[in-house]
């Protein structure tokens, strides 16, 4: 009896901690959105918050829910406590360590140590699960889970490569960024997507019978996941061959996804589940279908380039996978396993999260399309994005508080249709908790009279570097008129809106990259234009550009901007400096 209670306690702790990390990640995401709409305290560093947000979302919420779903679906109940409780505790230590250290130091000794601990723990857990899965019936669900685990292991090779690449080639080398993309690609497209789909199909098989796939179908699946990594390579090396490989691979992946969507959709029609579970599975399938459609468009090289140069598309696609496919999918699995409560407050929480997901995805992709067409910004775009993002922590707080109060037994929920007599009381109490916690957190992250600056006051001044002040490229000498050319400004503004403002602000505050304010007073016009038109060579050879890259740790992509368009951007930056700094061309 005591072992059963311990197992139930572990299952509840597993999901409660996963939801807690998801809630914290959502609050950090909201904080990042607030950088565009209000003054933030000087001690908050955007990049550090971004690193914390992504690590908790991937390694906290996503990792815990998928591993928990696998463990509680396939492992013998008598073995779970013995084999996984200590691993769970160590995982929490690693995650809490990342939560504390990443906001303070970004990528530093302590944050990397906790991240490494998480990777090592994941190896132990993965190989224990693979041994258990080897003894299971070889249906499609188990096979997909096995493949997902192997992709999770493969993804970590990118992390281990960072050390040797950094020590031999430096953080500025293309291999450094390709290693990071390796990790993200196989985490998203291998581990998260296939792990979620495997768990959903496993539950369908247990009520409808084993689903078999041929080796040919599995070969298409695996090869498509591997080959679509070619898109990440084109970001650093835009070779036409890589675009062709990616185009062929996304067509194969579309075929595989359509097979899987059909299987899950047909199976869903033949089983009885709570309406919330059904709706979450449908949301996950629709998100997977949208992901498939977007990837098919990447067959066109021009669209493939836009997919990683317009930041709204990048963020929208990441959220489509992590929030759409994975979150709604593992949420449904959690309720099927009995690990996530089903109450009226839960339905309200998931509805709020879904509305936040839908509204922000529409905003991101619409704005990305407008920038691609050079049609400018949606009025109050950043404020609307911030406003709709509030729905995520609001809905998640409701889910988390409900989960804390829940006494749900960890049993199958396939035929769950009963109602809790205390539902109304629980929902009202949870909603009050949600609004209260959100209000406290919202007011605590507001700004004050302190102005944000691009660097801390006690930072060491950058070392003087001997470099050609005009940079490296075809722009050798440039004559500028004293008067601002408004036609060039208009041309430059359209390009800056489309390709630059997601990473750079027009003031002196750093987001992903440094703020634009004062750039014509710090850099000569030839340097600015060469940085725009010859970015790869500048990042590889120009000492000043390398210092900026070392500071920001995000490589500026080559967006194939012409000399004429770069001249328009320069004119726009001159006008921006004149308006915001009171002077322009100070570097001349």
C-alpha positions as CSV (number, residue, x, y, z in Angstrom):
1,X,0.0,0.0,0.0
2,X,2.8,2.4,0.9
3,X,4.6,1.7,-2.4
4,X,1.3,2.5,-4.3
5,X,1.0,5.8,-2.5
6,X,4.7,6.6,-3.2
7,X,4.1,5.9,-6.9
8,X,1.1,8.2,-7.0
9,X,3.0,10.9,-5.2
10,X,5.9,10.6,-7.7
11,X,3.5,10.8,-10.6
12,X,1.8,13.9,-9.2
13,X,5.1,15.5,-8.4
14,X,6.4,14.8,-11.9
15,X,3.5,16.6,-13.6
16,X,3.3,19.4,-11.0
17,X,7.0,20.3,-11.5
18,X,6.6,20.1,-15.3
19,X,3.7,22.5,-15.1
20,X,5.7,24.8,-12.8
21,X,8.6,25.0,-15.2
22,X,6.2,25.6,-18.1
23,X,4.6,28.5,-16.1
24,X,8.0,30.0,-15.3
25,X,9.0,29.7,-18.9
26,X,5.8,31.5,-19.9
27,X,6.5,34.3,-17.5
28,X,10.0,34.7,-18.8
29,X,8.5,34.8,-22.4
30,X,6.1,37.5,-21.3
31,X,9.1,39.4,-19.8
32,X,10.9,39.2,-23.1
33,X,7.9,40.6,-24.9
34,X,7.8,43.5,-22.3
35,X,11.2,44.7,-23.5
36,X,9.4,46.0,-26.6
37,X,6.7,47.9,-24.7
38,X,8.1,49.3,-21.5
39,X,11.3,50.2,-19.7
40,X,12.9,47.2,-17.9
41,X,15.3,47.2,-14.9
42,X,18.9,47.5,-15.8
43,X,19.8,44.2,-14.2
44,X,17.6,42.2,-16.6
45,X,19.6,41.0,-19.6
46,X,17.4,40.0,-22.6
47,X,19.7,37.2,-23.8
48,X,20.0,35.7,-20.3
49,X,16.2,35.6,-20.0
50,X,16.0,34.1,-23.4
51,X,18.4,31.3,-22.4
52,X,16.5,30.6,-19.2
53,X,13.2,30.6,-21.1
54,X,14.3,28.2,-23.7
55,X,16.1,25.8,-21.3
56,X,13.0,25.5,-19.0
57,X,10.6,25.1,-21.9
58,X,12.7,22.4,-23.6
59,X,14.4,20.6,-20.6
60,X,11.8,21.4,-18.0
61,X,8.3,21.1,-19.4
62,X,8.9,19.2,-22.7
63,X,11.5,16.7,-21.3
64,X,9.6,16.0,-18.1
65,X,6.2,15.4,-19.8
66,X,7.5,13.2,-22.5
67,X,9.8,11.1,-20.3
68,X,7.1,10.9,-17.6
69,X,4.6,9.9,-20.2
70,X,6.8,7.1,-21.5
71,X,7.7,5.9,-18.0
72,X,4.2,5.8,-16.7
73,X,2.9,4.2,-19.9
74,X,5.4,1.3,-20.3
75,X,7.3,0.7,-17.1
76,X,6.2,-1.8,-14.5
77,X,4.7,0.1,-11.5
78,X,6.8,-1.9,-9.1
79,X,10.0,-0.7,-10.8
80,X,9.2,3.0,-11.2
81,X,10.2,4.2,-7.7
82,X,13.4,2.1,-7.6
83,X,14.6,3.1,-11.1
84,X,13.4,6.7,-11.6
85,X,12.8,8.6,-8.3
86,X,16.5,9.4,-7.8
87,X,16.8,10.4,-11.5
88,X,13.8,12.7,-11.1
89,X,15.3,14.3,-8.1
90,X,18.6,14.9,-9.9
91,X,16.8,16.3,-12.9
92,X,15.0,18.8,-10.6
93,X,18.4,19.9,-9.1
94,X,19.7,20.5,-12.7
95,X,16.6,22.4,-13.7
96,X,16.5,24.6,-10.6
97,X,20.2,25.2,-11.0
98,X,19.6,26.4,-14.6
99,X,16.7,28.6,-13.4
100,X,19.0,30.3,-10.9
101,X,22.2,30.6,-12.9
102,X,21.1,31.4,-16.5
103,X,19.4,34.8,-15.6
104,X,22.5,35.8,-13.7
105,X,25.4,34.7,-15.9
106,X,23.9,33.5,-19.2
107,X,26.2,30.8,-20.5
108,X,28.7,30.5,-17.7
109,X,30.5,27.9,-15.6
110,X,27.6,27.1,-13.3
111,X,24.8,27.2,-15.9
112,X,26.8,25.0,-18.2
113,X,27.5,22.6,-15.3
114,X,23.8,22.2,-14.5
115,X,23.0,21.8,-18.2
116,X,25.7,19.1,-18.4
117,X,24.3,17.4,-15.4
118,X,20.9,17.3,-17.1
119,X,22.4,15.7,-20.2
120,X,24.2,13.0,-18.2
121,X,21.0,12.2,-16.3
122,X,19.1,12.0,-19.6
123,X,21.5,9.4,-20.8
124,X,20.9,7.1,-17.8
125,X,17.1,7.5,-18.1
126,X,17.2,7.0,-21.9
127,X,19.1,3.7,-21.8
128,X,16.8,2.4,-19.0
129,X,13.8,3.2,-21.1
130,X,15.3,1.6,-24.2
131,X,15.8,-1.6,-22.3
132,X,12.2,-1.6,-21.2
133,X,10.9,-0.7,-24.6
134,X,12.8,-3.6,-26.1
135,X,10.5,-6.0,-24.2
136,X,7.3,-4.3,-25.4
137,X,5.2,-5.3,-28.3
138,X,6.6,-3.8,-31.5
139,X,3.7,-1.6,-32.6
140,X,4.0,1.8,-34.2
141,X,3.7,3.7,-30.9
142,X,6.6,1.8,-29.3
143,X,8.7,2.2,-32.4
144,X,8.2,5.9,-32.6
145,X,9.1,6.3,-29.0
146,X,12.3,4.3,-29.5
147,X,13.2,6.5,-32.5
148,X,12.4,9.6,-30.5
149,X,14.8,8.6,-27.7
150,X,17.6,7.9,-30.1
151,X,17.1,11.3,-31.7
152,X,17.2,12.8,-28.2
153,X,20.6,11.1,-27.7
154,X,21.8,12.1,-31.1
155,X,20.8,15.8,-30.5
156,X,23.2,16.0,-27.5
157,X,26.2,15.4,-29.9
158,X,25.8,19.0,-30.9
159,X,26.2,20.1,-27.2
160,X,29.4,18.0,-26.8
161,X,30.8,19.4,-30.0
162,X,30.6,23.0,-28.6
163,X,33.7,22.5,-26.4
164,X,36.1,21.2,-29.0
165,X,34.8,23.7,-31.6
166,X,35.2,26.6,-29.2
167,X,38.7,25.7,-28.1
168,X,40.0,25.1,-31.7
169,X,37.9,27.3,-33.9
170,X,36.3,29.8,-31.5
171,X,32.7,30.8,-30.8
172,X,32.6,32.8,-34.0
173,X,33.1,29.9,-36.3
174,X,30.1,28.5,-38.4
175,X,30.5,25.1,-36.8
176,X,29.7,26.6,-33.4
177,X,26.3,27.8,-34.6
178,X,25.7,24.6,-36.7
179,X,26.3,22.5,-33.5
180,X,23.6,24.5,-31.7
181,X,21.3,24.0,-34.7
182,X,22.0,20.3,-34.6
183,X,20.8,20.1,-31.0
184,X,17.7,22.1,-31.6
185,X,16.8,20.4,-34.9
186,X,16.9,16.8,-33.5
187,X,15.2,17.9,-30.2
188,X,12.3,19.5,-32.0
189,X,11.8,17.3,-35.1
190,X,13.0,14.1,-33.5
191,X,12.6,13.9,-29.8
192,X,9.6,16.2,-29.1
193,X,7.4,15.5,-32.2
194,X,8.0,11.8,-32.5
195,X,7.9,11.3,-28.8
196,X,4.5,13.0,-28.6
197,X,3.1,11.1,-31.6
198,X,4.4,7.8,-30.2
199,X,2.7,8.3,-26.9
200,X,-0.6,9.2,-28.6
201,X,-0.5,6.2,-30.9
202,X,0.5,3.9,-28.0
203,X,-2.7,4.8,-26.2
204,X,-4.7,4.2,-29.4
205,X,-3.1,0.8,-29.9
206,X,-4.0,-0.3,-26.4
207,X,-7.7,0.1,-27.1
208,X,-7.7,-0.8,-30.8
209,X,-4.9,-3.2,-31.5
210,X,-1.3,-3.0,-32.7
211,X,-0.5,-0.8,-35.7
212,X,2.3,-2.1,-37.9
213,X,4.6,-0.1,-40.3
214,X,7.0,-1.5,-42.9
215,X,10.7,-0.9,-42.7
216,X,10.4,1.3,-45.8
217,X,8.0,3.6,-43.9
218,X,10.4,3.9,-41.0
219,X,13.3,4.5,-43.3
220,X,11.4,7.4,-44.9
221,X,10.7,8.8,-41.5
222,X,14.2,8.6,-40.1
223,X,15.9,9.8,-43.3
224,X,13.5,12.8,-43.6
225,X,14.3,13.9,-40.0
226,X,18.1,13.6,-40.7
227,X,18.0,15.3,-44.1
228,X,16.0,18.3,-43.1
229,X,19.0,19.4,-41.0
230,X,20.2,20.7,-44.3
231,X,18.1,23.8,-43.8
232,X,20.1,24.6,-40.7
233,X,23.3,24.3,-42.8
234,X,22.0,26.8,-45.4
235,X,21.9,29.4,-42.7
236,X,25.7,29.4,-42.6
237,X,26.4,28.0,-46.1
238,X,23.7,28.9,-48.7
239,X,24.8,26.2,-51.1
240,X,22.1,25.2,-53.7
241,X,22.8,21.5,-53.0
242,X,21.6,21.9,-49.4
243,X,18.4,23.6,-50.5
244,X,17.7,20.6,-52.8
245,X,18.4,18.1,-50.1
246,X,16.1,20.0,-47.7
247,X,13.4,20.3,-50.3
248,X,13.4,16.6,-51.0
249,X,13.4,15.7,-47.3
250,X,10.5,18.0,-46.4
251,X,8.4,16.3,-49.1
252,X,9.2,12.9,-47.6
253,X,8.4,14.2,-44.1
254,X,5.1,15.5,-45.3
255,X,4.2,12.0,-46.5
256,X,5.1,10.5,-43.2
257,X,3.2,13.1,-41.2
258,X,0.1,12.6,-43.3
259,X,0.3,8.9,-42.6
260,X,0.5,9.5,-38.9
261,X,-2.2,12.2,-38.8
262,X,-4.6,9.8,-40.6
263,X,-3.8,7.0,-38.1
264,X,-4.4,9.2,-35.0
265,X,-7.5,10.9,-36.5
266,X,-9.1,7.6,-37.4
267,X,-8.3,6.1,-34.1
268,X,-9.7,9.1,-32.2
269,X,-13.1,8.6,-33.9
270,X,-13.3,5.1,-32.6
271,X,-12.6,5.6,-28.9
272,X,-14.5,7.3,-26.0
273,X,-12.5,10.0,-24.3
274,X,-13.3,13.1,-22.4
275,X,-14.0,16.1,-24.7
276,X,-11.0,18.0,-23.4
277,X,-8.7,15.2,-24.4
278,X,-10.2,15.0,-27.8
279,X,-9.9,18.7,-28.4
280,X,-6.2,18.8,-27.3
281,X,-5.4,15.9,-29.6
282,X,-7.2,17.7,-32.5
283,X,-5.2,20.8,-31.7
284,X,-2.0,18.8,-31.8
285,X,-2.9,17.2,-35.1
286,X,-3.9,20.6,-36.7
287,X,-0.6,22.0,-35.5
288,X,1.3,19.1,-37.0
289,X,-0.6,19.6,-40.3
290,X,0.3,23.3,-40.2
291,X,3.9,22.4,-39.6
292,X,3.8,20.0,-42.5
293,X,2.3,22.7,-44.8
294,X,4.9,25.3,-43.8
295,X,7.8,22.8,-44.4
296,X,6.5,21.9,-47.8
297,X,6.7,25.6,-48.7
298,X,10.4,25.4,-47.9
299,X,11.0,23.4,-51.1
300,X,11.3,26.8,-52.7
301,X,14.8,28.2,-51.8
302,X,13.6,31.8,-51.6
303,X,11.0,30.7,-49.0
304,X,13.6,28.6,-47.2
305,X,15.8,31.7,-46.8
306,X,12.9,33.7,-45.4
307,X,12.1,31.0,-42.9
308,X,15.2,31.7,-40.9
309,X,15.9,35.4,-41.7
310,X,12.4,36.8,-40.7
311,X,12.5,36.3,-37.0
312,X,8.7,36.2,-36.6
313,X,8.6,33.1,-38.8
314,X,11.4,31.5,-36.7
315,X,9.6,32.1,-33.4
316,X,6.2,31.2,-34.8
317,X,7.5,27.9,-36.2
318,X,9.2,27.0,-32.9
319,X,6.0,27.7,-30.9
320,X,4.0,25.8,-33.5
321,X,6.0,22.7,-32.6
322,X,6.6,23.2,-28.9
323,X,3.2,24.7,-28.0
324,X,1.0,23.3,-30.7
325,X,2.2,19.7,-31.4
326,X,4.1,18.9,-28.2
327,X,2.2,20.8,-25.5
328,X,-1.3,19.9,-26.5
329,X,-0.2,16.3,-27.4
330,X,1.5,15.6,-24.1
331,X,-1.3,17.4,-22.2
332,X,-3.7,14.9,-23.7
333,X,-1.4,12.0,-22.8
334,X,-1.1,13.3,-19.3
335,X,-4.9,13.1,-18.9
336,X,-5.1,9.7,-20.6
337,X,-2.6,8.5,-18.0
338,X,-4.5,10.1,-15.2
339,X,-1.5,12.3,-14.3
340,X,-3.2,15.6,-15.2
341,X,-6.5,16.5,-13.6
342,X,-9.7,17.0,-15.6
343,X,-12.0,19.5,-14.0
344,X,-13.9,22.6,-15.2
345,X,-11.0,24.8,-14.1
346,X,-8.7,22.6,-16.2
347,X,-10.9,23.1,-19.2
348,X,-10.8,26.9,-18.6
349,X,-7.0,26.8,-18.2
350,X,-6.4,24.9,-21.4
351,X,-8.8,27.1,-23.3
352,X,-6.9,30.2,-22.1
353,X,-3.6,28.6,-23.2
354,X,-5.0,27.7,-26.6
355,X,-6.3,31.2,-27.1
356,X,-2.9,32.6,-26.2
357,X,-1.3,30.2,-28.7
358,X,-3.7,30.9,-31.5
359,X,-3.6,34.7,-31.1
360,X,0.2,34.9,-30.9
361,X,0.7,32.6,-33.8
362,X,-1.6,34.6,-36.0
363,X,0.2,37.8,-35.0
364,X,3.6,36.3,-35.6
365,X,2.9,34.8,-39.0
366,X,0.9,37.8,-40.2
367,X,3.6,40.2,-39.1
368,X,6.2,38.0,-40.7
369,X,4.2,38.0,-44.0
370,X,3.8,41.8,-43.9
371,X,7.5,42.3,-43.4
372,X,8.3,39.8,-46.2
373,X,6.0,41.9,-48.5
374,X,7.6,45.1,-47.2
375,X,4.2,46.3,-46.0
376,X,5.4,47.5,-42.6
377,X,4.1,46.7,-39.1
378,X,0.7,45.9,-37.7
379,X,-0.4,48.9,-35.6
380,X,0.7,48.4,-32.0
381,X,2.1,45.0,-33.0
382,X,4.5,44.6,-30.0
383,X,1.8,45.7,-27.5
384,X,-0.7,43.3,-28.9
385,X,1.8,40.5,-28.8
386,X,2.6,41.3,-25.2
387,X,-1.1,41.5,-24.4
388,X,-2.0,38.1,-25.9
389,X,1.1,36.6,-24.3
390,X,-0.5,37.3,-20.9
391,X,-2.9,34.5,-21.6
392,X,-0.1,31.9,-21.3
393,X,0.8,32.5,-17.6
394,X,-2.8,33.1,-16.8
395,X,-4.0,29.8,-18.2
396,X,-1.0,27.9,-16.8
397,X,-1.4,29.3,-13.4
398,X,-5.0,28.0,-13.4
399,X,-3.8,24.5,-14.5
400,X,-0.9,24.5,-12.0
401,X,-3.1,25.5,-9.0
402,X,-5.8,23.0,-10.1
403,X,-3.1,20.3,-10.3
404,X,-1.8,21.2,-6.8
405,X,-5.3,20.7,-5.4
406,X,-6.1,17.6,-7.4
407,X,-6.4,14.2,-5.8
408,X,-6.6,12.5,-9.2
409,X,-5.7,8.8,-9.1
410,X,-3.0,7.7,-11.6
411,X,-5.3,5.4,-13.5
412,X,-6.4,5.2,-17.2
413,X,-8.8,7.9,-18.2
414,X,-10.0,6.4,-21.5
415,X,-13.6,6.3,-20.4
416,X,-13.5,9.3,-18.0
417,X,-16.8,11.2,-18.1
418,X,-17.6,11.7,-14.4
419,X,-17.8,15.2,-12.9
420,X,-16.3,16.4,-9.6
421,X,-19.0,17.7,-7.2
422,X,-16.6,20.3,-5.9
423,X,-15.8,21.5,-9.4
424,X,-17.3,25.0,-9.1
425,X,-15.6,25.7,-5.8
426,X,-12.2,24.4,-7.1
427,X,-12.5,26.4,-10.3
428,X,-13.3,29.6,-8.5
429,X,-10.5,29.1,-6.0
430,X,-8.1,28.3,-8.8
431,X,-9.1,31.3,-10.8
432,X,-8.6,33.6,-7.8
433,X,-5.1,32.1,-7.3
434,X,-4.3,32.5,-11.0
435,X,-5.2,36.1,-11.1
436,X,-3.5,36.9,-7.8
437,X,-0.2,35.2,-8.8
438,X,-0.2,36.7,-12.2
439,X,-0.9,40.2,-10.8
440,X,2.1,39.9,-8.4
441,X,4.4,38.7,-11.1
442,X,3.3,41.3,-13.6
443,X,3.8,44.2,-11.3
444,X,7.2,42.8,-10.1
445,X,8.6,42.8,-13.7
446,X,7.6,46.3,-14.5
447,X,10.2,49.1,-15.0
448,X,10.8,52.1,-12.9
449,X,12.8,55.2,-13.2
450,X,16.0,53.3,-13.9
451,X,16.9,53.5,-17.5
452,X,18.2,50.4,-19.3
453,X,21.6,50.8,-20.9
454,X,23.4,48.7,-23.4
455,X,26.0,47.5,-20.8
456,X,26.5,47.5,-17.1
457,X,28.2,50.5,-15.5
458,X,31.0,48.4,-14.1
459,X,31.8,46.4,-17.2
460,X,35.3,46.4,-18.6
461,X,35.7,48.8,-21.6
462,X,36.2,46.9,-24.8
463,X,39.8,46.4,-25.8
464,X,41.1,48.6,-28.6
465,X,41.4,46.5,-31.8
466,X,43.4,47.6,-34.8
467,X,41.2,47.1,-37.8
468,X,40.3,48.9,-41.0
469,X,37.7,51.4,-39.9
470,X,36.0,50.9,-43.3
471,X,35.6,47.1,-42.8
472,X,36.1,44.4,-45.4
473,X,34.2,44.4,-48.7
474,X,33.5,46.1,-51.9
475,X,32.6,49.4,-50.3
476,X,35.9,51.4,-50.2
477,X,34.8,55.0,-50.3
478,X,31.5,56.6,-49.8
479,X,30.5,60.2,-50.2
480,X,27.5,61.3,-48.1
481,X,25.5,64.5,-48.5
482,X,24.8,66.5,-45.4
483,X,21.1,66.5,-46.1
484,X,19.1,63.3,-45.4
485,X,17.6,61.7,-48.6
486,X,14.1,60.8,-47.7
487,X,13.6,58.5,-50.6
488,X,16.6,56.4,-49.5
489,X,15.2,56.6,-45.9
490,X,11.9,55.1,-47.1
491,X,13.7,52.3,-48.9
492,X,15.9,51.5,-45.9
493,X,13.1,51.6,-43.4
494,X,11.1,49.0,-45.3
495,X,14.1,46.6,-45.2
496,X,14.9,47.3,-41.6
497,X,11.3,46.6,-40.6
498,X,11.4,43.3,-42.5
499,X,14.8,41.9,-41.6
500,X,16.3,43.8,-38.7
501,X,13.8,44.9,-36.0
502,X,13.2,41.5,-34.6
503,X,16.8,41.4,-33.3
504,X,17.7,45.1,-33.1
505,X,15.9,48.1,-31.5
506,X,16.2,51.6,-32.8
507,X,17.4,52.9,-29.4
508,X,20.6,52.0,-27.6
509,X,19.3,48.8,-25.9
510,X,20.4,45.4,-26.9
511,X,17.9,42.6,-27.7
512,X,19.4,39.8,-29.7
513,X,21.9,42.2,-31.3
514,X,23.0,45.7,-30.3
515,X,20.7,48.7,-30.6
516,X,21.0,50.9,-33.7
517,X,21.1,54.3,-31.9
518,X,24.5,55.9,-32.4
519,X,25.8,53.4,-34.9
520,X,26.8,56.1,-37.5
521,X,28.6,57.9,-34.7
522,X,30.6,54.8,-33.8
523,X,31.2,53.2,-37.2
524,X,32.2,54.7,-40.6
525,X,29.6,54.4,-43.3
526,X,31.7,52.0,-45.4
527,X,32.0,49.7,-42.4
528,X,28.2,49.7,-41.9
529,X,27.5,48.9,-45.5
530,X,30.2,46.2,-45.7
531,X,28.7,44.6,-42.5
532,X,25.3,44.5,-44.3
533,X,26.5,43.3,-47.7
534,X,29.5,41.1,-46.7
535,X,28.4,39.8,-43.4
536,X,30.1,36.4,-43.5
537,X,33.5,37.7,-44.3
538,X,33.2,40.5,-41.8
539,X,32.3,38.1,-39.0
540,X,35.2,35.8,-39.9
541,X,37.9,38.5,-40.4
542,X,36.9,41.9,-39.1
543,X,38.0,42.3,-35.5
544,X,35.3,44.8,-34.6
545,X,32.6,42.6,-36.0
546,X,34.1,39.6,-34.2
547,X,34.0,41.5,-30.9
548,X,30.3,42.2,-31.4
549,X,29.6,38.6,-32.2
550,X,31.5,37.5,-29.1
551,X,29.3,39.9,-27.1
552,X,26.0,38.9,-28.6
553,X,26.7,35.2,-29.4
554,X,24.2,35.3,-32.2
555,X,25.6,35.1,-35.7
556,X,24.0,37.6,-38.1
557,X,22.6,35.7,-41.1
558,X,23.5,36.6,-44.7
559,X,20.3,38.1,-46.1
560,X,21.7,38.8,-49.6
561,X,21.1,42.6,-49.3
562,X,22.2,44.5,-52.4
563,X,24.5,47.5,-52.2
564,X,21.7,49.8,-53.2
565,X,19.4,48.5,-50.4
566,X,22.3,48.7,-47.9
567,X,22.7,52.4,-48.9
568,X,19.0,52.9,-48.0
569,X,19.6,51.2,-44.6
570,X,22.5,53.5,-44.0
571,X,20.5,56.5,-44.7
572,X,17.7,55.3,-42.4
573,X,20.3,54.8,-39.7
574,X,21.7,58.3,-40.2
575,X,18.2,59.8,-39.8
576,X,17.6,57.6,-36.7
577,X,20.8,58.8,-35.1
578,X,19.9,62.4,-35.9
579,X,16.5,62.0,-34.2
580,X,17.5,59.9,-31.2
581,X,21.2,60.9,-30.5
582,X,21.0,64.5,-31.8
583,X,23.8,64.0,-34.3
584,X,24.9,61.7,-37.1
585,X,28.1,60.7,-39.0
586,X,30.1,61.3,-35.8
587,X,32.6,58.6,-36.9
588,X,33.7,60.5,-40.1
